Amino acid sequence: MEDSHALIAPFNQVHGQGFFAVFDGHAGKHAAEWCGQHFHEVRSFLTTRRHAGELTSLADVVVSPPIIAPVSPEGDENQPDLFRS
């Protein structure tokens, strides 16, 4: 089986809130494993941006610069650690 899962509680440091997900392996084992280990971080990052007023709809995510992008070897100090290679 190439499925992966995530059970994060509390989520976003909110007592009583959790992140629960199952990721199928249709995109491959490594994609499912990455999502199981990191997707909650992406969700948290996007939620924080939305609450800061930087995102107002899904369209903002689609038309904004990619949040997961190649990073130069020296890194980008403005990019969260979870997106660094």
KOLVOKE-173753 format. One record per atom (N, C-alpha, C): residue number from 1; residue in three letters; chain; atom name; x, y, z. Coordinates in steps of 0.2 Angstrom, whole numbers, plus 5000, padded with zeros to 4 digits. Each point is the difference from the previous one (the first is absolute). Layout:
REM residues N
{NUM,"Ala","A","CA",{X,Y,Z}}
...
This chain:
REM residues 85
{1,"Met","A","N",{5004,4994,5000}}
{1,"Met","A","CA",{4996,5006,5000}}
{1,"Met","A","C",{5004,5006,5000}}
{2,"Glu","A","N",{4999,5005,4996}}
{2,"Glu","A","CA",{5003,5006,5000}}
{2,"Glu","A","C",{4997,5006,5003}}
{3,"Asp","A","N",{4995,4999,5004}}
{3,"Asp","A","CA",{4997,5005,5004}}
{3,"Asp","A","C",{5004,5003,5006}}
{4,"Ser","A","N",{4998,5006,5002}}
{4,"Ser","A","CA",{5003,5003,5006}}
{4,"Ser","A","C",{4995,5003,5004}}
{5,"His","A","N",{5001,5002,5006}}
{5,"His","A","CA",{4995,5004,5004}}
{5,"His","A","C",{5003,5005,5004}}
{6,"Ala","A","N",{4996,5004,5003}}
{6,"Ala","A","CA",{5002,5006,5004}}
{6,"Ala","A","C",{4995,5000,5006}}
{7,"Leu","A","N",{5002,5000,5006}}
{7,"Leu","A","CA",{4996,5001,5006}}
{7,"Leu","A","C",{5004,5005,5004}}
{8,"Ile","A","N",{4997,5007,5000}}
{8,"Ile","A","CA",{5004,5005,5003}}
{8,"Ile","A","C",{4995,5003,5005}}
{9,"Ala","A","N",{5001,5000,5007}}
{9,"Ala","A","CA",{4996,5003,5005}}
{9,"Ala","A","C",{5004,5002,5006}}
{10,"Pro","A","N",{4999,5006,5002}}
{10,"Pro","A","CA",{4996,5005,4997}}
{10,"Pro","A","C",{5003,5003,4993}}
{11,"Phe","A","N",{4996,5003,4996}}
{11,"Phe","A","CA",{5002,5002,4994}}
{11,"Phe","A","C",{5001,5008,5000}}
{12,"Asn","A","N",{5005,5003,4998}}
{12,"Asn","A","CA",{5001,5007,5000}}
{12,"Asn","A","C",{5000,5003,5007}}
{13,"Gln","A","N",{5002,4996,5005}}
{13,"Gln","A","CA",{5000,5002,5007}}
{13,"Gln","A","C",{4993,5002,5003}}
{14,"Val","A","N",{4995,4997,4997}}
{14,"Val","A","CA",{4993,5001,5003}}
{14,"Val","A","C",{4998,4994,5003}}
{15,"His","A","N",{4999,5000,5007}}
{15,"His","A","CA",{4997,4994,5003}}
{15,"His","A","C",{4993,4998,4998}}
{16,"Gly","A","N",{4999,4994,4999}}
{16,"Gly","A","CA",{4994,4997,4997}}
{16,"Gly","A","C",{5000,5000,4992}}
{17,"Gln","A","N",{5005,5003,4997}}
{17,"Gln","A","CA",{5000,5000,4993}}
{17,"Gln","A","C",{5005,4995,4997}}
{18,"Gly","A","N",{4998,4996,4995}}
{18,"Gly","A","CA",{5005,4995,4998}}
{18,"Gly","A","C",{5000,5000,4992}}
{19,"Phe","A","N",{5005,4997,4997}}
{19,"Phe","A","CA",{5001,4999,4993}}
{19,"Phe","A","C",{5000,4993,4999}}
{20,"Phe","A","N",{4996,4997,4996}}
{20,"Phe","A","CA",{5000,4993,4999}}
{20,"Phe","A","C",{4999,4998,4993}}
{21,"Ala","A","N",{5004,4997,4997}}
{21,"Ala","A","CA",{5000,4999,4993}}
{21,"Ala","A","C",{5003,4993,4998}}
{22,"Val","A","N",{4997,4997,4994}}
{22,"Val","A","CA",{5003,4994,4997}}
{22,"Val","A","C",{5002,5002,4993}}
{23,"Phe","A","N",{5006,4999,4998}}
{23,"Phe","A","CA",{5002,5001,4993}}
{23,"Phe","A","C",{5001,4994,4996}}
{24,"Asp","A","N",{4997,4999,4995}}
{24,"Asp","A","CA",{5001,4994,4996}}
{24,"Asp","A","C",{5006,5000,4996}}
{25,"Gly","A","N",{5002,4995,4997}}
{25,"Gly","A","CA",{5007,5000,4997}}
{25,"Gly","A","C",{4999,5000,4992}}
{26,"His","A","N",{4995,5003,4998}}
{26,"His","A","CA",{4999,5001,4993}}
{26,"His","A","C",{5005,5004,4996}}
{27,"Ala","A","N",{5003,5005,5004}}
{27,"Ala","A","CA",{5006,5004,4997}}
{27,"Ala","A","C",{5007,4996,5002}}
{28,"Gly","A","N",{4999,4995,5003}}
{28,"Gly","A","CA",{5007,4996,5001}}
{28,"Gly","A","C",{5001,5000,5008}}
{29,"Lys","A","N",{5004,4995,5002}}
{29,"Lys","A","CA",{5001,4999,5007}}
{29,"Lys","A","C",{5003,5007,5003}}
{30,"His","A","N",{5005,5003,4997}}
{30,"His","A","CA",{5004,5005,5003}}
{30,"His","A","C",{4995,5007,5000}}
{31,"Ala","A","N",{4996,5001,4996}}
{31,"Ala","A","CA",{4995,5005,5000}}
{31,"Ala","A","C",{4995,4999,5006}}
{32,"Ala","A","N",{4998,4994,5001}}
{32,"Ala","A","CA",{4995,4998,5006}}
{32,"Ala","A","C",{5004,5001,5006}}
{33,"Glu","A","N",{5006,4998,5001}}
{33,"Glu","A","CA",{5004,5001,5006}}
{33,"Glu","A","C",{5002,5007,5001}}
{34,"Trp","A","N",{5001,5004,4995}}
{34,"Trp","A","CA",{5002,5007,5001}}
{34,"Trp","A","C",{4994,5003,5003}}
{35,"Cys","A","N",{4994,4999,4997}}
{35,"Cys","A","CA",{4994,5003,5002}}
{35,"Cys","A","C",{4998,4998,5007}}
{36,"Gly","A","N",{5001,4994,5002}}
{36,"Gly","A","CA",{4999,4997,5007}}
{36,"Gly","A","C",{5004,5004,5005}}
{37,"Gln","A","N",{5006,5002,4998}}
{37,"Gln","A","CA",{5005,5003,5004}}
{37,"Gln","A","C",{5000,5008,5000}}
{38,"His","A","N",{4997,5003,4995}}
{38,"His","A","CA",{5001,5007,4999}}
{38,"His","A","C",{4994,5004,4998}}
{39,"Phe","A","N",{4994,4996,4998}}
{39,"Phe","A","CA",{4995,5004,4997}}
{39,"Phe","A","C",{4996,5004,5006}}
{40,"His","A","N",{5000,4998,5006}}
{40,"His","A","CA",{4998,5004,5006}}
{40,"His","A","C",{5003,5007,5000}}
{41,"Glu","A","N",{5007,4999,4999}}
{41,"Glu","A","CA",{5004,5007,5000}}
{41,"Glu","A","C",{4998,5005,4995}}
{42,"Val","A","N",{4998,4997,4994}}
{42,"Val","A","CA",{4998,5004,4994}}
{42,"Val","A","C",{4993,5003,5002}}
{43,"Arg","A","N",{4996,4996,5003}}
{43,"Arg","A","CA",{4993,5002,5002}}
{43,"Arg","A","C",{5001,5006,5005}}
{44,"Ser","A","N",{5004,4999,5005}}
{44,"Ser","A","CA",{5001,5005,5005}}
{44,"Ser","A","C",{5003,5006,4997}}
{45,"Phe","A","N",{5005,5000,4996}}
{45,"Phe","A","CA",{5003,5005,4997}}
{45,"Phe","A","C",{4994,5004,4996}}
{46,"Leu","A","N",{4996,4997,4996}}
{46,"Leu","A","CA",{4995,5003,4996}}
{46,"Leu","A","C",{4995,5003,5005}}
{47,"Thr","A","N",{4998,4997,5005}}
{47,"Thr","A","CA",{4995,5003,5005}}
{47,"Thr","A","C",{5003,5006,5003}}
{48,"Thr","A","N",{5006,5000,5002}}
{48,"Thr","A","CA",{5003,5006,5003}}
{48,"Thr","A","C",{5000,5006,4995}}
{49,"Arg","A","N",{5002,4998,4994}}
{49,"Arg","A","CA",{4999,5006,4995}}
{49,"Arg","A","C",{4993,5002,4999}}
{50,"Arg","A","N",{4995,4996,5000}}
{50,"Arg","A","CA",{4993,5002,4999}}
{50,"Arg","A","C",{4998,5004,5006}}
{51,"His","A","N",{5002,4998,5006}}
{51,"His","A","CA",{4998,5004,5006}}
{51,"His","A","C",{5004,5007,5000}}
{52,"Ala","A","N",{5006,5001,4997}}
{52,"Ala","A","CA",{5003,5006,4999}}
{52,"Ala","A","C",{4998,5004,4995}}
{53,"Gly","A","N",{4995,4998,4996}}
{53,"Gly","A","CA",{4997,5004,4995}}
{53,"Gly","A","C",{5003,4999,4993}}
{54,"Glu","A","N",{5005,4996,5000}}
{54,"Glu","A","CA",{5004,4999,4994}}
{54,"Glu","A","C",{4996,4996,4995}}
{55,"Leu","A","N",{4996,4996,5002}}
{55,"Leu","A","CA",{4996,4995,4996}}
{55,"Leu","A","C",{4993,5001,5002}}
{56,"Thr","A","N",{4995,5001,4995}}
{56,"Thr","A","CA",{4993,5001,5001}}
{56,"Thr","A","C",{4996,4994,4997}}
{57,"Ser","A","N",{5003,4996,4995}}
{57,"Ser","A","CA",{4996,4995,4997}}
{57,"Ser","A","C",{5005,4995,4997}}
{58,"Leu","A","N",{4998,4994,4998}}
{58,"Leu","A","CA",{5004,4995,4997}}
{58,"Leu","A","C",{5003,5003,4993}}
{59,"Ala","A","N",{4997,5005,4997}}
{59,"Ala","A","CA",{5003,5003,4994}}
{59,"Ala","A","C",{5006,5004,5002}}
{60,"Asp","A","N",{5001,5002,5006}}
{60,"Asp","A","CA",{5006,5004,5002}}
{60,"Asp","A","C",{5006,4995,5000}}
{61,"Val","A","N",{4999,4994,5002}}
{61,"Val","A","CA",{5005,4995,5000}}
{61,"Val","A","C",{5002,4998,4993}}
{62,"Val","A","N",{4995,4999,4996}}
{62,"Val","A","CA",{5001,4998,4993}}
{62,"Val","A","C",{5004,5005,4996}}
{63,"Val","A","N",{4998,5006,5001}}
{63,"Val","A","CA",{5004,5005,4996}}
{63,"Val","A","C",{5006,5003,5003}}
{64,"Ser","A","N",{5001,4999,5007}}
{64,"Ser","A","CA",{5006,5002,5003}}
{64,"Ser","A","C",{5006,4996,4998}}
{65,"Pro","A","N",{5006,5003,5001}}
{65,"Pro","A","CA",{5006,4996,4999}}
{65,"Pro","A","C",{5000,4993,5004}}
{66,"Pro","A","N",{5002,4995,4997}}
{66,"Pro","A","CA",{5000,4993,5003}}
{66,"Pro","A","C",{5003,5001,5007}}
{67,"Ile","A","N",{4997,4996,5005}}
{67,"Ile","A","CA",{5003,5000,5006}}
{67,"Ile","A","C",{5005,4994,5001}}
{68,"Ile","A","N",{5000,4996,4995}}
{68,"Ile","A","CA",{5005,4995,5000}}
{68,"Ile","A","C",{5004,5001,4994}}
{69,"Ala","A","N",{5006,5003,5000}}
{69,"Ala","A","CA",{5004,5001,4994}}
{69,"Ala","A","C",{5007,4998,5001}}
{70,"Pro","A","N",{5004,4999,4995}}
{70,"Pro","A","CA",{5007,4999,5001}}
{70,"Pro","A","C",{5003,5006,5003}}
{71,"Val","A","N",{5005,4998,5005}}
{71,"Val","A","CA",{5003,5005,5004}}
{71,"Val","A","C",{5008,4999,4998}}
{72,"Ser","A","N",{5003,5006,4999}}
{72,"Ser","A","CA",{5007,5000,4999}}
{72,"Ser","A","C",{5004,4996,5005}}
{73,"Pro","A","N",{5006,4998,4999}}
{73,"Pro","A","CA",{5004,4996,5005}}
{73,"Pro","A","C",{5001,5004,5006}}
{74,"Glu","A","N",{5001,5007,5000}}
{74,"Glu","A","CA",{5001,5004,5006}}
{74,"Glu","A","C",{4993,5001,5003}}
{75,"Gly","A","N",{4995,4999,4998}}
{75,"Gly","A","CA",{4993,5000,5003}}
{75,"Gly","A","C",{4997,5007,4999}}
{76,"Asp","A","N",{4994,5001,5002}}
{76,"Asp","A","CA",{4997,5006,5000}}
{76,"Asp","A","C",{4997,5002,5007}}
{77,"Glu","A","N",{5003,5005,5003}}
{77,"Glu","A","CA",{4998,5002,5007}}
{77,"Glu","A","C",{4993,5001,5001}}
{78,"Asn","A","N",{4996,5002,4995}}
{78,"Asn","A","CA",{4993,5001,5000}}
{78,"Asn","A","C",{4996,4994,4999}}
{79,"Gln","A","N",{5003,4995,4999}}
{79,"Gln","A","CA",{4996,4994,4999}}
{79,"Gln","A","C",{5000,4995,5006}}
{80,"Pro","A","N",{4994,4998,5002}}
{80,"Pro","A","CA",{5000,4996,5006}}
{80,"Pro","A","C",{5004,4994,5000}}
{81,"Asp","A","N",{5003,4997,5005}}
{81,"Asp","A","CA",{5005,4995,5000}}
{81,"Asp","A","C",{4996,4994,4997}}
{82,"Leu","A","N",{4994,4999,5001}}
{82,"Leu","A","CA",{4997,4993,4997}}
{82,"Leu","A","C",{5000,5000,4993}}
{83,"Phe","A","N",{5001,5006,4996}}
{83,"Phe","A","CA",{5001,5000,4993}}
{83,"Phe","A","C",{5007,5000,4997}}
{84,"Arg","A","N",{5005,5000,5005}}
{84,"Arg","A","CA",{5007,4999,4998}}
{84,"Arg","A","C",{5001,4993,4998}}
{85,"Ser","A","N",{5005,5000,4995}}
{85,"Ser","A","CA",{5002,4993,4998}}
{85,"Ser","A","C",{5005,4997,5004}}
